[in-house]
């Protein structure tokens, strides 16, 4: 199995209802926005990043990477965002064989995320790979081959599939475990209370991005 370049897809297309609307990733956590922390964690691990986001792209232009919107009708959730990213990568960087998707609201992503997902995929001869912590699988934090994009479009448009975990399971992904202590590296900021928890984690100085 070829293990060439890997791109990152940052998923920022959610409606953020529990956060009161707006872009969760643009909320400040310490001196940086959450999205800036995600980008800082992923840039060194990937050949490039693409941001999946709907609405006016100008609000996210400061980050300097391509912004792609869903092209599937209706709000189909993160699977549509993954598809938009895969389509952009296939068109613009066709030498890229795989991508790692991450949500834009996960500020503490591990520095070894991409390497370990790639290694597990090869070790288990799997099509995809997925992160897990504290016994919980994180379907949005996963490695996907670009070649699945036609299958994904079919799942969205024909099968009306919405759950990332359901689609991921089709590929029997390799699972990679990370410890959830002293903090969960896949902790996501969904609501105002989560932001307070994230501030506490940051204040303890245990993350690799301060």
C-alpha positions as CSV (number, residue, x, y, z in Angstrom):
1,X,0.0,0.0,0.0
2,X,1.4,3.4,-1.0
3,X,1.8,5.8,2.0
4,X,2.6,9.1,0.2
5,X,1.6,12.6,1.1
6,X,-1.3,13.2,3.4
7,X,-3.5,16.4,3.4
8,X,-5.6,17.6,6.3
9,X,-9.3,18.5,6.1
10,X,-10.5,20.8,8.9
11,X,-14.3,20.5,9.3
12,X,-15.8,23.8,10.2
13,X,-19.2,23.5,8.6
14,X,-21.4,22.8,11.7
15,X,-24.3,25.1,12.8
16,X,-22.9,25.4,16.4
17,X,-26.4,25.5,17.9
18,X,-25.1,24.5,21.4
19,X,-22.6,27.4,21.3
20,X,-25.3,29.9,20.3
21,X,-24.5,29.9,16.6
22,X,-21.5,31.3,14.7
23,X,-18.1,29.7,14.2
24,X,-17.0,27.8,17.2
25,X,-13.5,27.7,15.8
26,X,-13.3,31.5,16.0
27,X,-13.8,31.6,19.8
28,X,-10.7,32.6,21.7
29,X,-8.9,30.0,23.8
30,X,-6.1,31.8,25.6
31,X,-4.3,34.0,23.1
32,X,-5.4,32.0,20.0
33,X,-8.7,31.0,18.4
34,X,-9.6,27.4,18.6
35,X,-9.3,27.0,14.8
36,X,-5.8,28.6,15.0
37,X,-4.8,25.9,17.5
38,X,-6.2,23.2,15.2
39,X,-4.2,24.6,12.3
40,X,-1.1,24.9,14.4
41,X,-1.4,21.2,15.4
42,X,-2.1,19.9,11.8
43,X,0.2,22.1,9.6
44,X,3.5,20.3,10.6
45,X,1.8,16.9,10.1
46,X,0.3,17.4,6.6
47,X,1.4,18.4,3.1
48,X,-1.3,21.1,3.3
49,X,-4.7,21.9,4.8
50,X,-8.1,22.6,3.3
51,X,-11.0,24.1,5.4
52,X,-14.5,22.8,4.9
53,X,-16.9,25.6,5.7
54,X,-20.2,27.0,4.4
55,X,-21.2,30.6,4.2
56,X,-19.0,33.6,3.5
57,X,-15.4,32.4,3.2
58,X,-14.0,35.9,3.9
59,X,-14.5,35.4,7.6
60,X,-11.9,32.6,7.6
61,X,-9.5,34.1,5.0
62,X,-6.9,35.0,7.7
63,X,-5.9,31.3,8.0
64,X,-4.5,31.2,4.5
65,X,-5.7,27.8,3.3
66,X,-8.3,26.9,0.7
67,X,-11.9,27.1,1.8
68,X,-14.5,24.7,0.3
69,X,-18.3,24.6,0.7
70,X,-20.6,21.6,0.5
71,X,-21.8,20.9,-3.0
72,X,-24.4,18.3,-1.9
73,X,-27.9,19.7,-1.6
74,X,-29.2,20.3,1.9
75,X,-27.3,20.4,5.1
76,X,-25.9,16.9,5.1
77,X,-23.4,17.3,8.0
78,X,-19.7,16.5,8.2
79,X,-19.7,13.8,5.6
80,X,-20.6,16.4,3.0
81,X,-17.7,18.5,4.4
82,X,-15.3,15.5,4.0
83,X,-16.5,15.0,0.4
84,X,-16.0,18.7,-0.4
85,X,-12.4,18.4,0.9
86,X,-11.7,15.2,-1.0
87,X,-13.0,16.7,-4.2
88,X,-10.8,19.8,-3.9
89,X,-7.7,17.7,-3.1
90,X,-8.4,15.3,-6.0
91,X,-8.7,18.3,-8.4
92,X,-5.8,20.4,-7.1
93,X,-3.2,18.0,-5.6
94,X,-3.8,14.7,-7.4
95,X,-0.6,13.2,-6.0
96,X,-2.1,13.1,-2.5
97,X,-3.3,9.6,-1.6
98,X,-4.9,10.1,1.8
99,X,-6.4,12.8,4.1
100,X,-6.9,13.1,7.8
101,X,-10.1,14.9,8.8
102,X,-10.4,16.7,12.1
103,X,-13.1,19.0,13.6
104,X,-12.4,22.7,13.9
105,X,-13.4,22.6,17.6
106,X,-10.7,20.2,18.9
107,X,-7.9,22.5,20.2
108,X,-5.6,19.8,21.7
109,X,-4.9,17.5,18.8
110,X,-1.8,15.3,19.3
111,X,1.4,16.0,17.4
112,X,1.6,12.3,16.4
113,X,-1.9,12.1,15.0
114,X,-1.3,11.7,11.3
115,X,1.8,9.5,11.7
116,X,0.1,7.0,14.0
117,X,-3.1,6.9,11.8
118,X,-0.9,6.2,8.7
119,X,1.1,3.6,10.4
120,X,-2.0,1.8,11.7
121,X,-3.5,1.8,8.3
122,X,-0.5,0.1,6.8
123,X,0.0,-2.3,9.7
124,X,-3.5,-3.6,9.6
125,X,-3.8,-3.4,5.8
126,X,-6.9,-1.2,6.3
127,X,-8.6,1.2,4.0
128,X,-9.1,3.8,6.7
129,X,-8.0,4.5,10.3
130,X,-9.7,6.2,13.2
131,X,-8.7,7.7,16.5
132,X,-10.0,6.5,19.9
133,X,-9.5,7.8,23.4
134,X,-11.1,6.7,26.7
135,X,-12.8,3.9,24.9
136,X,-14.6,6.3,22.6
137,X,-14.1,6.2,18.9
138,X,-13.8,9.6,17.2
139,X,-15.2,9.1,13.7
140,X,-14.4,12.7,12.6
141,X,-10.7,12.2,13.5
142,X,-9.9,9.7,10.8
143,X,-7.7,8.9,7.8
144,X,-9.4,8.4,4.5
145,X,-8.1,7.5,1.1
146,X,-9.0,10.1,-1.5
147,X,-10.2,7.3,-3.7
148,X,-13.3,6.8,-1.6
149,X,-14.9,10.0,-2.7
150,X,-17.2,8.4,-5.3
151,X,-18.4,5.9,-2.7
152,X,-19.0,8.8,-0.3
153,X,-21.0,10.8,-2.8
154,X,-23.2,7.8,-3.5
155,X,-23.7,7.3,0.3
156,X,-24.8,10.9,0.7
157,X,-26.9,11.4,-2.5
158,X,-28.4,8.0,-3.0
159,X,-28.4,6.4,0.4
160,X,-29.0,9.6,2.4
161,X,-26.3,8.6,4.8
162,X,-25.6,11.2,7.5
163,X,-23.6,9.6,10.2
164,X,-19.8,9.6,9.7
165,X,-19.4,6.5,11.9
166,X,-21.8,4.5,9.7
167,X,-19.8,5.3,6.6
168,X,-16.5,4.8,8.3
169,X,-17.6,1.3,9.5
170,X,-18.0,0.2,5.9
171,X,-14.2,0.2,5.7
172,X,-13.4,-1.6,8.9
173,X,-11.0,1.0,10.0
174,X,-7.8,0.5,12.0
175,X,-8.3,2.0,15.5
176,X,-5.5,3.9,17.2
177,X,-5.8,4.6,20.9
178,X,-4.6,7.7,22.7
179,X,-4.7,8.2,26.5
180,X,-7.5,10.4,27.9
181,X,-5.4,11.5,30.9
182,X,-4.3,14.0,31.9
183,X,-6.6,15.4,29.3
184,X,-8.4,14.0,26.2
185,X,-6.5,15.1,23.1
186,X,-9.8,15.0,21.2
187,X,-11.8,17.1,23.6
188,X,-14.1,19.3,21.6
189,X,-15.7,22.6,22.5
190,X,-19.4,22.2,21.8
191,X,-20.9,24.7,24.4
192,X,-19.8,27.5,26.6
193,X,-19.1,25.2,29.5
194,X,-16.6,23.2,27.3
195,X,-14.7,26.4,26.7
196,X,-14.2,26.9,30.4
197,X,-12.9,23.3,30.7
198,X,-10.6,23.9,27.8
199,X,-9.2,27.1,29.5
200,X,-8.5,24.9,32.6
201,X,-6.6,22.4,30.5
202,X,-4.6,25.2,28.8
203,X,-3.8,26.8,32.1
204,X,-2.3,23.5,33.4
205,X,0.3,23.7,30.6
206,X,-0.1,20.1,29.5
207,X,-0.7,20.7,25.8
208,X,2.0,21.0,23.1
209,X,0.5,24.2,21.8
210,X,0.2,27.1,24.3
